[in-house]
Amino acid sequence: MNDQTIYYAEVGSPIGPLLLAATDEGLCRIDFGGYEEHEQELAAWTKRYRPGAEWMHAPRHPVVSAAAEQLAEYFAGGRQLFDLPLDLWGTPFQRKVWQALTEVPFGAVCSYKHIAEAIGQPKAVRAVGGANNRNPIPVIVPCHRVIGASGEMVGYGGGLPIKRCLLDLEKGRPEPSGGGV
């Protein structure tokens, strides 16, 4: 996969600019902010998971444009589930956690312990927290729906105000007809 291309675009949203990145296999990353402010982090991440891959600005790439469209629908209140191919890069444990996150229903919240139990590793609460923190596709892989066991808001890569905004956005809408991404 050394010759792989990572396509990206920057889009506006109610929570600020988002960087959307995809391969031909699927969406692989969303960052809060633009490409330039994350350039060093993206280079290190790419070197770790796809050495030799090149980044190309491509807002019309089918996965990037579908992600932009579905996120716009989500923020406008018209979408509860995402239907996008995902290309998740991480350890097998992280990918298991991220898959479990996609099963947390729209408008619901759960604890790290709930996710640990859902993946069959009830004692791995801290490891689940670490995997949650490394989720490369926030919003679509809804790590914002995970709160502390006490019911309090706990860390979020985009910051707690963005987490609150996302949870508030989902509050009050009808229950989704199904779960997952």
Secondary structure, DSSP 8 states (H G I E B T S, - for coil): -TT-EEEEEEE--TTS-EEEEE-SS-EEEEEES-HHHHHHHHHHHHHHHSTT-EEEE-TTSHHHHHHHHHHHHHHTT--SS----B---S-HHHHHHHHHHTTS-TT--EEHHHHHHHTT-TT-HHHHHHHHHT-SSTTTS-GGGEE-TTS-----TT-HHHHHHHHHHHTTS---SS---
